[in-house]
Amino acid sequence: MMRRPRRRTVLTAVAAVLGVAAILTVAVVVRPTTQTESGTGAPTAATASTETSAASVVTVSTQTSAPPEATEEYALPAATASAEAAPSAPTSAAVPAPSDAIPTIDGEPISVGATPGFVTISPDGRLAYIARRAAGVVTVLDTSINKVVADVPIPAGPPQFIAFAPDGSRAYVSVYNADLTINAVAVLDTRTTKLVETIPVNKKPYALAVSPDQKFVYVPSHDAAVIDIIDIAANKVVQSVPVAPNPHWVTFDADGTFAYIANHDSNLVSVMETASNTVIDTIDVGISPHSIAVSPDGKQVAVVCFDSNDVYFIDTQTHGVLGIVPVGKNPQDLTYSPDGRYVYTANVDAGTVSVIDTESRTVTANIPTDSPTSIGMLPNGRKAYVTNLNAGTLTILNTGG
């Protein structure tokens, strides 16, 4: 008569142990790690899974005319929104898809609101950040669903250009107004989409870049003819380096040894050695160099020239011009496909995106859009996002398969 109760007792104990084990297992799976590689800010290879059944929720302002206190909740991708999760490793480390000579348009343009002047993609490819000039906001688009998920007010003034830190944890936004009484860089925490800091800089800050070691932000201050260098740890300008008038755009090579600067009014590209922040060479290019990019293999630099309507290709070893390719009228921005095979230019007054084969240096396609001003590429090379300034939209291009 005593055996049956004992059997129930034993079974109850076993069930309890199994239940505790299951709870511990779930806790291990969903708990994100914050361990990073020394000196890089990037997560270590041994990273626990951060996938959860629900996205994290952050609170951001959605009314550009209201004070920052007016808020609404948005669900952002968990790895980006979570304040505890370590930044995801950029997907650009993976082998990108082969790019296409003739991209196709992916559906109807996406409405993002008035005056989208510039778009850039987060290092993990999950989000597009769009600087909407006159609207005074940075709009955030989730690239997995191609929907706007947040509008982040920039109280200092009109946002112009955006650069992500390599680990994706911060976005740096250049800000200036029409009469240049406002000249600053706004710092956004990308996990919460909240403003962290506003840093004064010299006049008319343009297309800025974060050094690969994530220690500095280089800011081309157009009307001061200097590169303002922000110390990220201190959140302040620690050096201003004179360059040729008037710097529009700065970019780094892969390891940050050199910075390349497009100087709009001088028709020059400056080459700066970053160890000493010294300009070691200048290169003659076309009229009004506007945007500049380094090829994925680091062997060449492409420069788009706004008033001569062409792209110059420069050898990074010799600093000689390798070739010149005509494109549509008034190209403002350019970017390489992640596999390096093509360069895309946003030709604002032609209303086209030109595609250049980097081997033959010929145009393979001209894709019609509406007042294109910038192009952001996914790290996997499959899609590009084009800002249509006058239409208030993004055009999505299928760029690789």
ABEGO torsion letter per residue (X at the ends): XAAAAAAAAAAAAAAAAAAAAAAAAAAAAABBBABBBBGAGBBBABBBBABBABBBBBBBBABAABBAABBBBBBBBAAAABAABBBBBBAAABBBBBBBABBBBBEBBBBAEBGBABBBBBAAGABBBBBBAAAGBBBBBBAAAGBBABBBBBAAEBBABBBBBAAGABBBBBBBBAAGABBBBBBBBAAAGBBABBBBBBBGBBBBBBBAAGABBBBBBAAAGBBBBBBAAAGBBABBBBBBOBBABBBBBAAGABBBBBBAAAGBBBBBBAAAGBBABBBBBBBGBABBBBBAAGABBBBBBAAAGBBBBBBAAAGBBAEBBBBBBGBABBBBBAAGABBBBBBAAAGBBBBBBAAAGBBABBBBBBGBABBBBBAAGABBBBBBAAAGBBBBBBABX
